[in-house]
Amino acid sequence: MRPLFTINAGEFVVGDFIEKMYREKKYRLNVWHPSKDTGVDLLVTDGKNQKTISLQVKLSHNFLATDMHANHRKKLRAMSWFSLDRQKIDNSKADYWVFVLVDFTGGSRDFVIIEPSQLLARLDKIHNTWKITPSYLWVTKDNHCWETRGLKRREQDAIDHGQYANKDRDFTEYLNDWAPVRELNTR
């Protein structure tokens, strides 16, 4: 069994968020941390511990302040970088992957909650043939989320101005959408 104090920061942020959001007795959810790495970072159960959902958590610090042109910083809330392994996503045992986007300067937190099969399908369309790929997720101040790796400067500028459109790169529907977790109390 791995010691409790080695919990990953992203796992802690997600677990803490879920427990704070769903602490009322009627909606209470419990968060569990597996004792060994099986490809599932957290288990979430309803208040009676009868229904379960499994989460794989990925955390990136916010590169907005260090690696982003000043013009983009005005329109963005978060800019993250993840190294994703196609085989790990394809073989994932988790029901959902949760990407944690934390702004350590302003204190905001955003989450992208997506099923591994949907994530894989989108990345296959965006990046074509790949085994391991960096993935950049940007969150705008007007609550849109885009996968931006490989975009040209004019496309990045279009994101800033709310004029960019690409359904495969648009991750907005998964941004802070905790419905799969919340529905544990209604299943």
C-alpha positions as CSV (number, residue, x, y, z in Angstrom):
1,M,0.0,0.0,0.0
2,R,1.3,3.4,-0.9
3,P,1.4,5.9,2.0
4,L,-1.4,8.5,2.1
5,F,0.9,11.5,2.2
6,T,2.0,10.8,-1.4
7,I,-1.3,11.9,-2.9
8,N,-0.8,13.8,-6.1
9,A,-1.6,17.6,-5.9
10,G,-4.2,17.2,-8.8
11,E,-5.9,14.4,-7.0
12,F,-6.1,16.4,-3.8
13,V,-7.5,19.5,-5.7
14,V,-10.2,17.3,-7.4
15,G,-11.1,15.4,-4.2
16,D,-11.3,18.5,-2.2
17,F,-13.4,20.3,-4.8
18,I,-15.9,17.4,-5.0
19,E,-16.2,17.0,-1.2
20,K,-16.8,20.8,-0.8
21,M,-19.3,21.0,-3.7
22,Y,-21.3,18.0,-2.5
23,R,-21.2,18.1,1.3
24,E,-24.9,18.6,1.9
25,K,-26.4,15.4,3.3
26,K,-28.9,15.1,0.5
27,Y,-26.2,15.4,-2.2
28,R,-23.2,14.1,-0.3
29,L,-20.5,12.3,-2.3
30,N,-17.5,10.4,-0.9
31,V,-14.0,10.5,-2.5
32,W,-11.7,7.5,-2.2
33,H,-8.0,7.2,-3.0
34,P,-6.8,3.8,-4.2
35,S,-3.9,2.2,-2.3
36,K,-2.0,1.4,-5.5
37,D,-1.8,2.7,-9.0
38,T,-4.2,0.9,-11.2
39,G,-4.9,3.7,-13.7
40,V,-7.6,5.1,-11.5
41,D,-6.7,8.0,-9.2
42,L,-9.9,8.6,-7.4
43,L,-13.2,6.7,-6.8
44,V,-16.3,8.8,-6.1
45,T,-19.3,7.2,-4.5
46,D,-22.8,8.4,-3.6
47,G,-23.5,9.1,0.1
48,K,-24.5,5.4,0.7
49,N,-21.3,4.1,-1.1
50,Q,-23.5,2.1,-3.5
51,K,-22.8,3.9,-6.9
52,T,-19.3,4.6,-8.1
53,I,-17.5,6.5,-10.7
54,S,-13.7,6.3,-11.3
55,L,-11.5,9.3,-12.3
56,Q,-8.0,9.6,-13.8
57,V,-6.6,13.0,-12.8
58,K,-4.0,15.1,-14.7
59,L,-2.6,18.4,-13.3
60,S,-0.7,21.0,-15.1
61,H,0.4,24.3,-13.7
62,N,-0.7,27.4,-15.5
63,F,1.8,28.6,-18.1
64,L,-0.1,31.7,-18.8
65,A,2.2,34.0,-16.7
66,T,5.4,32.5,-17.9
67,D,5.1,31.3,-21.5
68,M,2.2,33.3,-23.0
69,H,2.4,36.5,-25.0
70,A,1.0,39.5,-23.1
71,N,-1.8,40.0,-25.6
72,H,-3.2,36.5,-24.9
73,R,-3.0,36.9,-21.1
74,K,-5.7,39.6,-21.2
75,K,-8.3,37.1,-22.6
76,L,-7.2,33.8,-21.0
77,R,-7.8,32.4,-17.6
78,A,-5.6,29.3,-18.0
79,M,-3.0,27.8,-20.3
80,S,-1.9,24.3,-19.5
81,W,0.3,21.6,-21.0
82,F,-0.2,17.8,-20.7
83,S,1.9,15.0,-22.2
84,L,-0.7,12.4,-23.2
85,D,0.0,8.7,-24.1
86,R,-2.4,7.3,-26.6
87,Q,-2.1,3.8,-25.3
88,K,-2.8,4.8,-21.8
89,I,-5.9,6.7,-22.8
90,D,-7.1,3.7,-25.0
91,N,-6.5,1.2,-22.2
92,S,-7.8,3.5,-19.4
93,K,-9.9,1.8,-16.8
94,A,-11.2,5.2,-15.5
95,D,-14.7,6.3,-16.4
96,Y,-13.5,9.9,-16.8
97,W,-10.3,11.8,-17.1
98,V,-10.2,15.1,-15.3
99,F,-7.7,17.7,-16.4
100,V,-7.0,20.2,-13.6
101,L,-6.1,23.8,-14.8
102,V,-5.0,25.9,-11.8
103,D,-4.2,29.6,-12.0
104,F,-1.7,29.9,-9.1
105,T,-1.6,33.7,-9.4
106,G,-5.3,34.4,-9.4
107,G,-6.6,31.4,-7.6
108,S,-9.0,30.1,-10.3
109,R,-9.5,26.4,-10.9
110,D,-11.0,24.9,-14.0
111,F,-11.6,21.2,-14.8
112,V,-12.1,19.4,-18.1
113,I,-14.1,16.2,-17.4
114,I,-14.1,13.8,-20.3
115,E,-14.6,10.1,-21.1
116,P,-11.4,8.5,-22.3
117,S,-13.1,7.3,-25.6
118,Q,-14.2,10.9,-26.3
119,L,-10.8,12.3,-25.5
120,L,-9.1,9.7,-27.8
121,A,-11.5,10.4,-30.7
122,R,-10.9,14.1,-30.5
123,L,-7.1,13.9,-30.2
124,D,-7.1,11.4,-33.1
125,K,-8.9,14.0,-35.3
126,I,-6.7,16.9,-34.2
127,H,-3.3,15.3,-34.2
128,N,-3.8,12.4,-36.6
129,T,-1.2,9.7,-36.0
130,W,0.4,9.9,-32.6
131,K,1.7,7.8,-29.7
132,I,2.6,10.5,-27.2
133,T,1.5,14.1,-27.8
134,P,1.7,17.3,-25.9
135,S,-1.8,18.8,-25.5
136,Y,-2.4,22.4,-24.7
137,L,-5.7,23.4,-23.1
138,W,-6.6,27.1,-23.0
139,V,-9.5,28.4,-21.0
140,T,-10.7,31.9,-21.9
141,K,-12.1,34.4,-19.5
142,D,-15.5,34.0,-21.2
143,N,-15.6,30.2,-20.3
144,H,-14.5,28.5,-23.5
145,C,-11.9,25.7,-23.6
146,W,-9.7,24.9,-26.6
147,E,-7.1,22.3,-27.4
148,T,-4.5,24.6,-29.1
149,R,-1.4,22.6,-29.9
150,G,-0.3,23.3,-33.5
151,L,-2.5,26.3,-34.0
152,K,-1.1,29.2,-36.1
153,R,-0.8,32.6,-34.5
154,R,-3.9,33.9,-36.4
155,E,-5.9,31.0,-35.0
156,Q,-4.7,31.8,-31.5
157,D,-5.7,35.4,-32.0
158,A,-9.1,34.3,-33.2
159,I,-9.5,32.5,-29.9
160,D,-8.7,35.7,-28.1
161,H,-11.4,37.6,-30.0
162,G,-14.1,34.8,-29.7
163,Q,-14.0,34.2,-33.4
164,Y,-12.4,30.8,-33.6
165,A,-14.5,27.7,-34.5
166,N,-13.4,24.1,-34.7
167,K,-15.7,21.5,-33.2
168,D,-12.9,18.9,-32.7
169,R,-10.7,21.4,-30.7
170,D,-13.6,22.9,-28.7
171,F,-13.6,21.3,-25.3
172,T,-16.1,23.8,-23.8
173,E,-18.8,21.2,-23.3
174,Y,-16.4,19.4,-20.8
175,L,-15.3,22.5,-19.0
176,N,-16.4,22.4,-15.4
177,D,-19.1,19.9,-16.3
178,W,-19.5,17.8,-13.2
179,A,-22.8,16.2,-14.3
180,P,-21.3,12.7,-14.4
181,V,-20.2,13.0,-10.8
182,R,-23.3,14.9,-9.6
183,E,-25.6,12.2,-11.2
184,L,-24.2,9.6,-8.8
185,N,-27.0,10.7,-6.5
186,T,-29.7,10.2,-9.1
187,R,-28.7,6.9,-10.7
